């Protein structure tokens, strides 16, 4: 799996020696996914050279595996004939992916290079919403008719196999292209040659609509352990299939999106390095500014306790107790957000969660309070203040647990993305709550 | 995809009416993955009843899809004959999964119910490390020999298909069971009947070892878009395959593990509700105590600035600037940790990252400083202090970005899990740094 660094050096040596014949012979030995990693390590001019030496099938496969910014760079360098040849042979879903990332002007020029039917298909696919099943699907699937027998179905599959993304499922449609059944190649191979497709096909199959979100598609494939899922249009006509390899990428993408949102960033689908500097700055700064503005509430609260703040030793414990509260809240929020994302927590579990998190908060608060007192004693802290801090800590951890658990659930009920109610947002709420709780406890116990 | 609530009600009605005949007829109509969700909504006694009414194949499939704590509960209620029947028919990887979660005493009793060959296989699988390819693999794959021709290979596949987890790849082994090639069913169907397997099989295939971590297996399947990957032992003999559906679960599990670690929790593989209260408390409290102890440094630092703290209005800005620093650091850490996890950032990119994060930190710090001054003016803050805070903020955001980016990279270089260097750990470091920077800037500018 590790790219052979030696391979890169050998390729570079052949290029330097201009020994293109040996290079051309060596390239087909490399797996496309490995060649992609090798290309990333070579300068652009050498990438172009390697593409010229690849056989068409492999060139198309390697090109499809590149990141979109690399594809764009190469397309600019290709001749129109070259670009045309590769674009025409790409799978429709890979092509739609690429066009999605390019500026509209370039897309129009490139679409014009395609034959009419592919052009229509592209225009149709690009009209589906971002991240929908319609964007993700391929139209290269196997069709069968219900009255075919098994022998002729298998014969048909063998005939059309070279052009299809998967041949392991075949889709049975009627005259109006309505999907009426699915049959797996395994079922066909196990059945008698004379049996009819309609008698062995699954009629209670799972399908998705072109407009369904890719996350929904991924969940369906995952739940039912499928290799592919059919996509139907709003009139229930079969228009494509989504295969499991594309869904794996979606699962990673959706997790990355959640990681970013939970760190208070607008989600980006591109990788760290392929996201431009200012694009990335923009995605980060908006949330940081919003959160900074929210921190003004801590100022208001602290001004309110200006007199209490004169007891300097109270301040010594402040970062510790609001920080610990923030940590507990971040834990709760993460558990709930992830549970909601993988579908094992439902908003209906509201009361069970409140119950569990409350008890957990009290237990953890008690333990942390004890640790605080012991470590305070060792550190030579003002013990009166340490007792105040530990009592406040119990209340703060309990509140933090509840805030961390409830806010994602409330977001979900309001049809918002629970992932935005993660660490940073919880921390600020716990900071404000924590300061109030701490100083109220202090005022009460110190009688001021 | 949504479980039909009506279906649950209908099933409950049939159970109440004791109309088991209708129930028995209705059950095979439900997809196993849906029936699992329905079972979770029914009381245990009804679950047992439904299992008695299911045909064996479906019972095994549904049982395999249940969470391990549910499986354990049912096994206690099954008769020994019942348990034996289900255990014997489960796929080896599902069975290893279950045994992994059960107490050793019960496992020994259950293993004794299996025939000798399955018993040996289980003992061998359970000896592989946790989360390794050996645990994840199934032994139900199709073998071919190199000298077979295509027609007899297809005939062989049709014969053995019912017992195999996938028939879409076949694995070619020699006399010593060494894996020498892989051929897909698609290739076989496209080839002439008289061709030999050895002439069409892929010889440059990807395989993993029994001891390889499941994350490595998932990355290989993802990278090469495979439906299954062969697993070989340390002597390179073929012992099993891992299929893509199991890998999808691994990808989700690994992401969940990272989410938990990044929220400063010990990772748990079980779901929120199936993790016991005290188990979950233990996984959370250890990190919270460690972080609380680390917060003692903020106390030491604050004591050092006891005189400066007498300027109460300095304290008003403290939560805001250390909180904002923590947020910026959390963003950087998350970007780097996720980038490392999906393999698009390598430790080699060290300098590129330092460069990008430094400039990003200065730019974001400047913008945030301006927002701080404006919002301070609106809020009627002490403007001298607001200027001090905004200057400190630039340095703090820069330091936070660098800490957030570098600590995960350093962890990776030290072969530690980068995910532990996330939000909570970064926040505490930025809190300490932030307090020092803020009060040093204040002392310098206020000339004290």
Interface residues (C-beta under 8 A of the other chain):
Chain A: X1 X29 X31 X33 X154 X157 X158 X161 X162 X167 X168 X185 X186 X189 X190 X204 X206 X216 X219 X220 X221 X222 X223 X224 X225 X227 X244 X245 X247 X248 X249 X251 X252 X255 X256 X258 X259 X260 X262 X263 X264 X265 X271 X272 X273 X277 X280 X281 X284 X285 X287 X288 X289 X291 X292 X293 X295 X296 X298 X299 X300 X302 X303 X306 X309 X310 X312 X315 X316 X317 X318 X319 X320 X322 X323 X324 X326 X327 X328 X330 X331 X333 X334 X335 X336 X337 X338 X339 X342 X344 X345 X349 X352 X353 X356 X359 X360 X363 X364 X367 X368 X371 X372 X375 X379 X381 X423 X424 X427 X428 X431 X435
Chain B: X1 X29 X31 X33 X154 X157 X158 X161 X162 X167 X168 X185 X186 X189 X190 X204 X206 X216 X219 X220 X221 X222 X223 X224 X225 X227 X244 X245 X247 X248 X249 X251 X252 X255 X256 X258 X259 X260 X262 X263 X264 X265 X271 X272 X273 X277 X280 X281 X284 X285 X287 X288 X289 X291 X292 X293 X295 X296 X298 X299 X300 X302 X303 X306 X309 X310 X312 X315 X316 X317 X318 X319 X320 X322 X323 X324 X326 X327 X328 X330 X331 X333 X334 X335 X336 X337 X338 X339 X342 X344 X345 X349 X352 X353 X356 X359 X360 X363 X364 X367 X368 X371 X372 X375 X379 X381 X423 X424 X427 X428 X431 X435
